[in-house]
Amino acid sequence: MIKAVIFDMFETLITHYRSPLYFGRQIAAEVGIEEAVFRDVWDTTDHARTLGKTTLEETIELVLKKNGRYSETLYSSIIRKRKETKTECFRHLHPEILPMLDALRASGRKIGLITNCYLEESGVIRESVLFPYFDAVCMSCELGMMKPDPAIYCRCMDELSVCPEECLYVGDGGSRELESARSLGMHPVQAVWYFDRNPQAIRNPAFVQAETPSALPGFLGKL
């Protein structure tokens, strides 16, 4: 019996692609340097930012000073826009997300979150409309571990007091999250409801796919 459903966050519960983007390309344009030059620092700090070992603020300050672009006005603008665009994602949820979470809660299942995210995202997640639904929250930047490391899955299951075979894991498939969930004995489902606007989305035929959030409760009785 499935006792818990554990979700990925980005491109699963929320998507970046229904609101304005503010990724490396857009930040580089605001800084006024070539994207490749910006990514010399941005990309090389990604792992450390995901594990919470460095921050957005530290990284942007480094980029600006390294390229002779630092000013308090520009620095503050970038930090503000980055956080605002992350917050905006939660205003463009798939219309079935909240009803689906309500249905899971009504069924008595526990709900968990495992997400690879940065510190500027963790605060936004905690203030979001989704946060009260979670019985366990495992964010990479807070725990110093990230998917597909089995340790972060085990941490979440421990907090939910469930074993792998009692868990449905739902994610878009990035970071080999579905493969890791399966290797632990969880029941992975690929969430594809945001794939229509995500240019990096890839369906993986090795996994069951949920076309809409409302389809998820239907999987529970089959497992």
N, C-alpha and C positions, 0 to 999 in steps of 0.2 A: 504493500500500500504506500502511495506517495504521501508523505507527511509534511514535506517542505518543497517550495519552489524557490530556486535561487536564480537571480537575474544578473546579467551584465547591465551596465547603464547605457553607455554611448552607442548609438545606432541600434539599440534594443528597446529600452524604455523611453529614451529621448533620441533626437537626431540633430546633427548640426546643419542639415541640408534643407531645412524649412525656414531658416532665418539667415541673416547676413553672416558671412564667414569672416573670421579674423584669425587666420592661421599664419604660417610663416610667410607666405607670399604677400598677404595684405600688410603684415607688420613691416616687412622689408620695404614695401612701397612707401609706407609712412615715414620710415627712417630715412629713405632716400638713397638706398644702396641696392645693388643687385641681389636678387634672391639667393644666388649661390654664395655670395659673400656673407649674407646674413646667416645662412644655414651652416656655415663653417663653425659657428658657435652654437646656434639653436639646436641643430641635430645632434651635436656631440654631447650636449647636456641632457638630452631627452631621457636617458636611462636614469640619471641621477635625479632629475625632476620627478620622474614617475615613482621613485623610491623615497621621495621627500628629503633627499640629501642636499638639494639646492632649490632655490625658489625662482619663480617668474621674475621677481624684482631684481634678484641678483644677476640673472641671465640677461635681462634687458639692459641693465646698467653696464654690464660687461660689453655687450654688443655696441652700445652707443659710444662708450669711451674708446673702445678699440678702433672704431671707425671715425673718430673725431666728430661725433654728432650729438654728444650729450648736452642736454639742457633740461632743467627741472620741468619745464612745460611739456617738452616732447616725452620725456620719461613718464610723467604723470598721465599724459593722454593715452599712451600705449597700455599702461596698467589698467586704467579705467575702462578702455574699450574692450580689452581682453575679458575682464570680469563681466562687463555688461552683455557681451555676446554669449557668454556661457549661461548667464541668467535667462537670456531671451529664449534659449532652446526649450526651457520648461514652459513657455507660453505657446508652444506649437506641438503639443503632444498629439499622437494619433488619438482620435476620439474614443477608441475602445480601451485605451490604457487604464484609465481610472475605473471604469466599470469592470474590467478584467481583474484588477487588484481587489476591488470590492468583493467580487465573486469568490476569489481565493480566500479572502479573509472570512467570508460568510461560511465557507466550507470547512473551516477549522484548520486549514493548512497554514503553516508558518511561512514567512516570506523573508528571503535573504538577499543581500546584494554583495557581489564581488566585482570590483571595478578597478582597472588600471587608470589612475587619474593623477593629476597634479594638485599641489596644495591650493592653487587658486580655484580649482574645481571642487575640492572637498568642501570648502565653505559654502559654495553655491548649492551643492547637493544637500547639505544639512539644513539649509533654509528653504528648500523646495517643497512643493506640494506633495512630492512622492515620499519624502523622508519618513513621515509618520507611519507609513505602511510597513516598514522593515522591522523585523524582529532581530536581525543581525546585520551589521554593516561592516564590510571588510574593504577598505580603500588602500590601495598599494602605497600611496604617499604617507599614510599614517602608520602602516604596519612595517614598512621596509621590506615588503615582499610583493611579488607581482605574478599575474598569470603569464605563462602556464605552469608556474611552480605549484606542485600539489599542496604545498604547505598552506597557501592562502585558502584553498578549498577546504582543507581539513580544519583550519581555524574557524571558518564560517559554519561548517557542520557541527563542530564542537559547541559553538555558541547557540546553535539551534537544537542541540541534543538529538541529532538524527545521524543515521549511518548512510553511506553512499547509496545503497539500493532504495532508500526511502526518499531520494531527492530527484526532482526534475531540475535540470540546469538549462537555462534559456539564454542564448546569446547569438549575436550576428555571426560569430565565427572568427573574429580577429584574435590575434595573439595565440592561436592554436588552443583556444579555450575549450572548444567542444571535444577535441582529442584528449585533452587532459582530464576533462570531466568523465569521459568514457573510460579512460584507463583506471580511474579510481573506483569505477562501478556505479557511477551516477547515470541517470537517463538524460542524455543531451538532446536538445531540440534547437534547430537553427531558426532564429527569428528573422523573417524576410520581409516584414511589412513596411520597412523603410527603404527597401532596396531600389525603389523606383527613382529616387533622387540621389542616391549615393553612388558616385562614379567608381568607387573602389569595391563595391559589393560583389561578392562571388558566391553563388549557390554551391553548396557542397553536397553532392548526391549521396555521400556516405552517411548523412544524418537525416532524420525526420525533420521536415520543414513546417513551420507554422506560418501560414499566409497572412493571418490577422491575429491580433491579440485575443479576440473572442474565441478563437479556435483552441487556445491553451487548455481551458478547463475540460475540453473533450478528451485530451490525452490522459487525464488523471485516472479515469476509470479503466483505461486499457493497459495500465502498467501495474 
